[in-house]
């Protein structure tokens, strides 16, 4: 069973659902696609019954969790979601694996009176329930902490408007800053609870205090170096989580020795259908892999992918309210070696012009560094008549 929900669905995913005829929950969001794509729509009553019987579920957006909480309360599926979705709860479950990783859970009023001097900085402040990098702050000084509180107060109403309570909560977690390179993993636990990795992405940052999601990339080199290490990590974590038959988008940091989880995002892969980077890079449909319990043969796949980097790039609006027409999309084809796809985003709540998927040859990483550091003003065009 697939649940589609606001704020975004890619045409590639819709085509897969059309061709596979995977059952899709009929809700308000999907009704505008059901007829055009010939989706296999299932009523809410039927979907709830399937969920209570333990049918495999996958969600495109965490906004879909509201429906699951409402209709499948008490089911094992909800337990699996809860053990990952609540970042503070996740830290408690895995605490004995990482005894040096301090964390505090507080609401906004408690944050205001918290004595930041009692913790060793740097630290990270973020929603205990969150999505993408919304409301995430790196705290290096007490001044950074106060700036973060001011920003939360300024933007919390807008977050609540754009995202449901199951996506952005009102509780926050302050935890030790985890050093090392950051990676994102699309994976699932199979019916025996064994981890199956479908893609590994490096999160590329512009600076040490950058928390944006501008660029994630994957390559044969990354898969070769980390596939077994991260598989063993996921197996170790599941000794605590006790989860089976469940998809997840995992974010971790590693210094080469220790692998520390940042968060496990339940019942989905990379958000807003950006998990499709696995298709552009390796010909893998991650949703199909989970729904049919398929394991990619990476040993064979990456033989033909040597020397290439595959990136997923978020082209954001910099916090401004701008129409899609304010971006020169054609210039992307000039500035990048090989543009695989440009997905324009029409939903203003996301604050994005588009998702960009690219292929870059080793040695040409400067094009990635350039877009990472850019404020994108060079792509702006006037929309005035």
C-alpha positions in Angstrom: 0.0 0.0 0.0 1.3 3.4 -1.0 0.2 6.7 0.6 0.8 9.8 -1.5 0.4 13.2 0.3 1.3 16.8 0.1 3.5 18.6 -0.7 5.0 16.9 -3.8 5.0 13.8 -6.0 7.3 13.2 -9.0 6.1 12.1 -12.4 8.6 9.3 -12.3 7.0 7.9 -9.1 3.5 8.3 -10.6 4.6 6.4 -13.7 5.9 3.6 -11.5 2.6 3.4 -9.6 0.7 3.4 -12.9 2.8 0.6 -14.4 3.1 -1.5 -11.3 -0.6 -1.0 -10.1 0.6 -0.9 -6.5 -2.5 -0.1 -4.4 -2.6 3.7 -3.6 -4.7 5.2 -0.9 -7.4 7.4 -2.4 -7.2 10.8 -0.6 -7.6 14.4 -1.6 -4.0 14.8 -2.8 -4.1 11.8 -5.1 -7.5 12.4 -6.7 -5.9 14.9 -9.1 -3.6 12.2 -10.4 -5.7 9.1 -10.2 -7.6 9.5 -13.4 -4.7 10.8 -15.5 -2.4 8.1 -14.4 -4.8 5.2 -14.0 -3.7 4.5 -10.4 -5.0 1.5 -8.5 -6.9 3.6 -5.9 -8.0 2.0 -2.6 -10.7 3.5 -0.3 -9.8 4.6 3.2 -11.8 1.8 4.7 -10.1 -0.8 2.6 -6.6 0.7 3.2 -7.2 0.7 7.0 -8.2 -2.9 6.9 -5.1 -3.8 4.9 -3.0 -2.0 7.4 -4.5 -3.8 10.4 -3.7 -7.1 8.6 -0.1 -6.1 8.4 0.2 -5.2 4.7 3.4 -3.5 3.6 3.1 0.3 3.6 5.3 3.0 2.0 4.7 6.8 2.2 5.9 9.5 -0.2 5.6 12.2 2.4 5.7 12.3 6.2 2.4 14.2 6.0 0.9 10.8 5.4 1.7 9.8 9.0 -1.4 11.7 10.2 -3.6 9.3 8.4 -1.7 6.3 9.7 -1.9 7.5 13.3 -5.6 8.2 13.0 -6.6 4.9 11.2 -4.0 2.4 12.5 -3.6 3.4 16.1 -2.3 0.4 18.1 -0.9 -1.4 15.1 2.7 -2.6 14.9 3.3 -0.2 12.0 2.7 2.7 14.4 5.2 1.3 16.9 7.8 1.1 14.2 7.2 4.7 13.1 7.3 6.0 16.7 10.6 4.3 17.5 12.3 6.3 14.7 10.2 9.4 14.3 10.7 10.8 17.8 14.4 11.8 17.8 14.6 12.1 21.6 12.9 8.7 21.9 15.4 7.2 19.4 18.3 8.6 21.4 16.9 7.0 24.6 16.5 3.6 22.9 20.1 3.6 21.5 21.7 5.5 24.4 23.9 2.7 25.7 25.5 2.4 22.2 26.6 6.0 22.4 27.2 6.9 26.1 29.1 10.1 25.2 26.3 11.6 23.2 24.4 13.9 25.5 20.9 15.2 24.6 18.1 17.2 26.1 14.4 17.3 25.1 12.6 20.6 25.8 9.7 22.7 24.5 10.3 26.3 23.4 9.6 27.8 26.8 12.1 25.4 28.5 14.7 26.3 25.9 14.3 29.9 26.8 15.3 29.3 30.4 17.9 26.5 29.7 21.4 27.3 30.8 23.5 26.7 27.7 26.7 27.0 29.7 26.2 23.6 31.3 26.8 21.7 28.0 30.0 21.4 26.0 29.6 23.2 22.7 29.3 22.8 19.8 25.8 21.4 19.9 22.8 21.0 17.5 19.3 22.3 18.2 16.5 20.8 16.1 12.8 19.7 16.3 12.4 16.4 18.1 10.1 15.6 15.2 11.4 17.2 12.0 11.7 17.2 8.2 14.6 18.1 6.0 16.7 20.9 7.7 13.7 22.9 8.9 14.5 24.4 12.3 18.0 22.9 12.6 20.8 25.1 14.1 24.4 24.5 14.9 25.3 26.1 18.2 29.0 27.2 18.6 28.5 30.0 21.1 25.8 31.2 23.6 25.1 33.9 21.1 24.3 31.3 18.5 21.9 29.7 20.9 20.0 33.0 21.4 19.9 33.6 17.7 18.4 30.2 17.2 15.7 30.8 19.8 14.8 34.1 18.1 14.6 32.4 14.7 12.4 29.6 16.0 9.9 32.1 17.5 9.9 34.0 14.2 9.3 31.1 11.9 7.4 28.5 14.0 3.9 29.7 12.9 5.0 29.4 9.3 6.4 25.9 9.8 3.1 24.8 11.4 1.2 26.2 8.5 3.3 24.5 5.9 3.7 21.1 7.6 1.5 19.0 9.8 2.2 18.2 13.4 3.5 14.8 12.6 6.2 16.4 10.4 7.3 19.4 12.5 6.6 19.1 16.2 6.7 21.6 19.1 9.3 19.7 21.1 13.0 20.3 20.5 16.2 18.3 21.1 19.5 19.8 22.0 22.4 17.3 21.5 26.1 17.1 21.1 27.4 18.1 17.7 28.5 14.9 15.9 31.8 15.3 14.0 32.7 13.7 10.8 31.4 13.3 7.2 27.6 13.2 6.9 25.9 10.5 4.9 22.3 9.7 4.0 21.2 6.1 3.5 18.0 4.8 1.8 17.4 1.3 3.2 14.9 -1.1 4.6 14.8 -3.9 7.1 13.5 -7.0 5.4 11.0 -9.5 6.9 13.8 -11.1 9.0 15.0 -7.7 10.2 18.2 -7.7 8.1 19.2 -4.3 6.5 19.1 -3.8 2.8 20.8 -0.7 1.5 19.4 0.9 -1.7 21.6 4.0 -1.9 24.3 5.9 0.0 24.6 9.7 -0.4 27.2 12.1 0.9 25.8 15.3 2.2 28.1 18.1 0.9 28.3 21.3 3.0 29.4 24.8 2.1 31.0 25.3 5.6 31.3 23.8 9.1 28.1 25.6 10.3 26.1 24.9 7.1 22.9 22.8 7.8 21.3 23.2 4.4 20.3 20.4 2.0 21.7 21.9 -1.2 23.7 18.9 -2.4 23.7 15.2 -1.8 25.7 12.9 -4.1 26.5 9.2 -4.6 29.2 7.3 -6.6 30.6 3.9 -7.2 33.5 4.9 -4.8 31.1 5.7 -2.0 29.2 2.5 -2.5 32.4 0.4 -2.5 33.8 2.1 0.6 30.7 2.2 2.8 28.2 -0.5 1.8 29.4 -3.2 4.1 30.3 -0.7 7.0 26.9 0.9 6.9 25.1 -2.5 6.6 26.8 -3.7 9.8 25.9 -0.4 11.5 22.2 -0.8 10.6 22.3 -4.4 11.8 23.7 -3.3 15.1 21.1 -0.5 15.6 18.3 -2.9 14.9 19.3 -5.0 17.9 17.8 -2.0 19.8 15.0 -1.0 17.4 13.7 -4.6 16.8 12.1 -3.5 13.4 11.2 -5.8 10.5 9.8 -5.1 7.0 10.2 -1.4 7.2 11.7 1.4 4.9 13.7 4.3 6.2 15.9 7.3 5.3 18.9 7.3 7.7 21.3 10.2 8.3 24.6 9.4 10.0 28.0 10.9 10.6 31.3 9.0 10.7 34.8 10.0 11.5 36.2 6.8 9.8 36.1 4.9 13.1 32.7 5.4 14.8 29.4 5.6 13.0 26.8 7.7 14.9 23.2 8.1 13.8 21.8 11.6 13.4 18.2 10.4 12.7 16.1 7.6 11.2 13.2 8.9 9.1 10.4 6.2 9.1 8.4 4.7 6.3 10.0 6.6 3.4 13.3 7.1 1.6 14.8 10.5 0.7 12.1 13.1 0.9 10.0 14.7 -1.9 10.8 11.8 -4.2 14.5 12.7 -4.3 15.2 9.0 -3.6 14.9 8.8 -7.4 18.6 9.8 -7.5 19.2 6.0 -7.2 17.5 5.5 -10.5 19.6 8.2 -12.3 22.8 6.8 -10.7 22.2 3.1 -10.7 19.0 2.3 -12.5 17.4 1.4 -9.1 13.8 2.1 -8.2 14.0 2.2 -4.4 10.2 2.0 -3.9 10.0 -1.1 -6.1 12.9 -2.7 -4.2 11.2 -2.3 -0.9 7.7 -3.2 -2.0 9.0 -6.4 -3.7 11.9 -7.1 -1.2 14.6 -6.7 -3.9 18.3 -6.4 -3.2 20.4 -4.4 -5.7 23.5 -6.2 -7.0 25.8 -3.3 -6.4 28.9 -5.4 -7.3 27.6 -5.6 -10.9 25.9 -2.2 -11.0 28.9 0.0 -10.1 31.3 -1.7 -12.6 29.9 0.7 -15.2 29.7 3.7 -12.9 33.4 4.2 -12.2 34.6 7.8 -12.4 31.2 9.4 -12.1 29.4 11.4 -9.4 25.6 11.6 -9.3 24.1 14.5 -7.5 20.7 15.7 -6.2 20.7 19.5 -5.9 18.0 21.6 -4.2 17.6 24.9 -6.0 16.1 27.0 -3.2 14.5 30.5 -3.3 16.6 31.8 -0.4 13.6 32.5 1.7 12.0 34.8 -0.8 8.5 34.4 -2.3 9.3 34.1 -6.0 7.5 32.5 -8.9 9.0 29.5 -10.8 9.5 31.8 -13.8 12.1 33.8 -11.8 14.7 31.1 -12.5 16.7 30.6 -15.7 16.6 26.8 -15.9 18.3 26.8 -19.3 21.5 28.1 -17.7 21.8 24.9 -15.7 22.6 23.0 -19.0 25.4 25.4 -19.6 26.9 25.3 -16.1 26.8 21.6 -15.6 28.6 18.8 -17.5 25.5 16.6 -17.7 22.1 17.5 -16.5 20.0 14.3 -16.0 16.8 16.0 -15.0 15.3 19.3 -13.8 12.1 19.0 -11.8 10.4 22.3 -11.4 8.5 22.8 -8.1 5.3 24.7 -8.2 4.4 24.4 -4.5 5.4 27.7 -2.8 5.4 26.2 0.6 8.6 24.3 -0.3 10.6 27.4 -1.1 12.2 25.7 -4.1 12.6 26.4 -7.7 13.5 22.9 -8.7 15.3 19.6 -7.9 18.3 19.2 -10.2 19.9 15.8 -10.9 23.4 15.7 -12.5 26.2 13.5 -13.6 29.8 14.8 -13.0 33.1 13.3 -14.0 35.7 12.8 -11.3 38.0 15.8 -11.5 35.2 18.2 -12.4 33.8 18.6 -8.8 34.3 22.4 -9.1 30.8 22.6 -10.7 29.4 21.1 -7.5 31.4 23.5 -5.3 30.2 26.4 -7.3 26.5 25.6 -7.0 27.0 24.8 -3.3 28.5 28.2 -2.6 26.1 30.1 -4.9 23.2 32.2 -3.7 21.7 31.4 -7.1 21.3 35.1 -8.0 23.1 34.4 -11.3 20.1 32.3 -12.3 17.4 35.0 -11.4 15.4 36.5 -14.2 13.0 39.4 -14.0 9.3 38.5 -14.1 8.2 42.1 -14.5 6.5 43.0 -17.8 
